[in-house]
Amino acid sequence: MSKRTVQQFSGHAFLKQRLVMALLSQQTVRIDGIRAQDENPGLRDYEVSLLRLLEQATNGTRIVISPTGTSVVLRPGMITGGRIDMDCPVSRSIGYYLEALVAIAPFGKDQMTATLRGVTTNNVDLSVDLIRTATLVNLRNFGLSEGVELRITKRGAEPRGGGEVRFICPVVRAVTPLNFVDAGRVRRIRGIAYATRVSPQSANRMVEAARGELNRYIPDIYIYTDVYKGAESGLSPGFGISLVAETTTGALLTAEVCAQAGDAPEDVGRDAAQRLLHEIARGGCFDSAHQWQALLLMTLGPEHAAKTRFGKLTPFSIQYLRDLRVFFNTTFKIKPDN
């Protein structure tokens, strides 16, 4: 498509996905009215950092931000990959930036090796644990998973962060068509309970509470405890748990909870287990946190060849479908299950 095509949007919502789609479709995007009516108008620090990150991952990308920060224009260059090193603002977790890199890295010129530092888990973005155990594993359905790696070298809890991860993603020649309609039945549950700068017992207490909820439904449960001390434990105390249910056909359904100030480990573990059960009840071959990933890679694969089954579409996924139609002129045929 011609780079002269300018797609125009208004508002800060869905900013990340629109920037990513602009790069992948090679279309200029203009976003106006970014928090224009807010007391503190314009782009936030994490959004500016995302723009810098996309600039690092590409060659020839031009980004123009208005003096007030309420308008941004991105003219896409070529996705190059290569080495990326960035300190992420602690207002969002590293997962916010990794989602964008996971979307563009397979389609670059060279292998991407990115080192990101900041908060590794919060309750807004996907944690680095779920990206490693679910998001990257989902790439296998599209023939993209070989050589992809995410290494957590340091953990960093809110508010001060201090975590560090290394993301490696080789380039791919083609996306394999997806034909994944049988969600199967849950056969096992795996998870990670982490603790930084708090008693190691916090992780064990989360595991016991989560198992107490889940053992009534399935016996094959294993939740690892991951306790960090010293320099590898970041700058703030914290703990949390992420859970992944795997079905007989390889579908991954996820849930996670990060402790807030005053939360008991038992409550965190129990809450995560209940969220996982809710996700399992929704059904589908991709959970609500990864519907966007399936939709994007189905769009970038061969036409008329992909087919899958979702549970109930989230409002985010519905908007994602609309944006895919704008950037790629792609529509999906959606049929309700009997």
N, C-alpha and C positions, 0 to 999 in steps of 0.2 A: 504494500500500500504506500501511497505517496506520503512523504513527511510533511507535505503542505496541508494535509488534512488536520484540522484543529478541532479536538473534542473539548467542549466547554461544560463545566460543572460549577455548582455553587455550594459552598459550605464545607466544613472540615470533615464531616462524616465520610467514611470510606476512602479517605485520601490515599492510604497506602496501596490498596488494591488498584486504584486508578493509575497511580504512578507506575506500578509494576506492569499493568496491562499496556500502558503507553510504550514502555521499553520493549515489550515482547511483540507488540503489533507495529512498532516503528511509526507511531503517530504522535504528533504534538498534542499535549494536553494543557488546558488553561483552567485553573480553579480559582474562582473569585468568591468574595463574601466569606472569607475564613474568619469565623467568630466576629463578624463585623459589628454586631450589636452587644458584644461582651464588654464587661468593664475593662478586661485586659485583652484587647483585640489582637488577631493575627496568629501566626504559627507558634506552636509551643516548642520548647527546646528539643524534645524527642522527634518532632516532625522535621525540624531543621537538620538534625543528625541523620535522619533517614535519607533526606535529600543528599547530604554529603556522602553517605554510604553508597547510594546508587551511582553517584558521580565517580566514586573510587572504582566501582565494579564495571564501569563502562569507559569508552573512549569517544570523545566528541560530543558528549551530552552537555547541553547548555541549559542552565537553570537561572531564571530571573525571578527574584522576589521583590515585590513592591516595597517602598519605604515604610509603609505601615504594617507590612507582613500579612495583609489580608488577601493578597493575590499572589499566585505563583504560576509560572509558565515553565514547562519542561519540554525541551526539544531533544528527542532521544538520539543517542549515538549507538555505537556497536557494543554489545556486551562482551567484555574481554576476559573477565575472571581475573586470574593472577593472584597476587598477594594483597590482602587487605588487613589493616590493623586499625582498630578504633576503640576509644573509650566512650561507652554509651552513657547518656544521662540516667540518673537513678530514678527519674520519674516514670520510666517504663522498664520492663525487664528485657533481657537480651533476646528473649523469644520473639518480641515485637519485630526486631531487626532480622532475626534468623528466618522468620516466615517469608520475608521478601527475598532473602538470598536463596532459600530453598526453591522458590518459584523461578528465579532467573538463572541460577548457576549452571544447570544442565545444558543451557542453550548458549553458553559463552564460547569464546574462541579458544581459551586455554582453561586448564584445571584451576578451580578457585580454592585458595587456602586463606581462610579468614580467621583472625584472632579478635575476639570481642571481649571487652571487660565491662562489668557492671553488676546489676542485680540479676541473679539466675532464676529466681522464682517470685511471682507475686500472684494476686488473685484476679488480675485483669488479662494477662497474656498467657499463652502456652508456656509451660516451664521448659527448661532445657532437657529435663528428664523425659517428658512426653514427646518432645521433638525427636529425641534420640531413639526412644522405644516404639514410637507410633508413626510420626510424620515421615521420618526417613525410611521406615520399614514399608510404609504404604507405597513408596516409589517402586517397589518390586512389581506391583501390578501393572506398571507401565514400562518395565524393562530398564529402569533408571537406577537401580539400587547398587550396582556393582562399584566398589571403590568409594562409596559415600560413607563418611565417618564424622562423628561428633564426639569430641573428647572434652570432658569436664575436668579441667586442671585445678580450679579453685571454685568453691561455692561462695555466693554472696547474697545474704538476706537483706530485706529492706530494714531500715531506710538508707543505709550507707553503701550497700553493695560490697564491692571488692572481689567479686567472682570473675572467673575467666574461662572461656571455652575456645576450642579450636575446631573449625568446621572445614572439611575437605570434600570437594565435589568435582569429579571429572566431567568432561563434556560427553554428550550422547549424540549419536548420529540420527536416531529416529525414535519417536515415542511408539511403544507397542500399543495396538488397539486394546481397549479394555472391554472384556465381556465377563462381568462379575455380578450375577443376579441372585445367587444363592447365598444368603447371609449365614446359613448354618446354625448350629446350636453352640452355646458357650461350653468349651471343654476345659479351660483352665484360666486362672487369674494370676497375674504377676504384678509386682509393684516395687516401689522404692520409697522407704521412709528415711528422710535425711534429718540431721540435726547439726547445727553449727553454733559453737560457743554456748551450748547449753548442756545439761546432763545427758549422757548417752541413753539414760533410761527413758527419755522423752520419745525416742524412736521406737523402743520396745513397746511402750504404752500405746502408741498409735497403731502399731501392728496388731496388738492383742484386741483392741477395740474394733478395728476393721475386720479382722478374722471372725470376731464374735457375730458380726452382722452377716458376713458372706458364707460362713460355714454351713448355714442352714440350707443353702442352695447347691453348693458344689464343694467337694472335698479337696480338689487339686488347686490349692492356693499357696503361693510362696511369695512373701514380701521381704525384700532385702532391707537391711538396715545400713545406712551410709552415714557414718559419724565422722565429721571433719574437725581437726584440731589444729592449733597453731596458725601458721601463715596461710594454709590452704582453706581456712574456715571463714575468710572474708573479714569484714569490718563490723558486722552486727550479729547479735544472737538471733536465731530463728529455727523453726522446724516445720516440716510439711510432709505430705505423702501424695504420691501419684500411683494410680492403679490402671492396669490394662487388662481387659478381658479378651481372650483370643477364642474364636469360634472354630468349628470343625473345618470350615472352608477358608480360614485365614483372615477373616474380617477382624479388625481391631476396634474395640470400643473403650473409651478412656474417661477418666475423671481424676480430679486432683483438688487438694485444698492446701493452702498455705496459712499457717497460724498467724492470727493478729494478736496485738497486745492483750494479755489477759486470758487467751484461749487455753483450755486444758488439752493435753495431748489426746485424751480419750475422746473428747468432742470432735477434734480434727479428724481422727481415724474413722469415727462413726459417720461423720458428715460425708467424707470421701466415699465410703462404702455405699451410702444411700444414693449419692449422685451417680455412682457407677450402675447401681440397680435401675435407676431412672433412665440412664442412657441405654441399658440393655433392653428395657421395655419399649423404647422408641424404635429399636430394630434398625435394619438397613446394613449395607456392606461397608459404609463409612459412618463414623459417628458425627455428631453435630459440629464438633470442632474441626473436622477434616472434610466436610462437604465441599468447601471452596477448592481444596486441593484436587479432588476428583474432577470437579467441573472444569477447572483450568486445564488439566492435562488431557481430558477428553477433547477439549476444544483444540489443543495444540497437536493432537494426534491425527491420524487419517480420518477423512470425512465419512460420515454415515456408517462408521464401523464400531462405535463405542456404545456400551449398554451397561447400566448398573441399577442397583436398587438402593434407595434412601429410606430412612424413617421420615418423620415429619420434617419438612424443610424449615430451617430457621429464618427469621427476618433478614439476617445477614446474607444467607445463601440466595434468598429471593432477589435482593439487590445485586448480588454478584452475577446472577443470571442476566439481569438487565444491563449491567456494565459489559458483560461478555458480548451481548448483542450489539452494543454501541461500538466497541473496539474491533471485534472480529467478524461482525455480521453473522454470528452463529446463534441459532435457536435450537432448543431442545424439545423433543417430543416427550411430554410428561403424561403418564397414565397412572391413575390410582390403582392400588392393589385390590384384588377381589377380597 
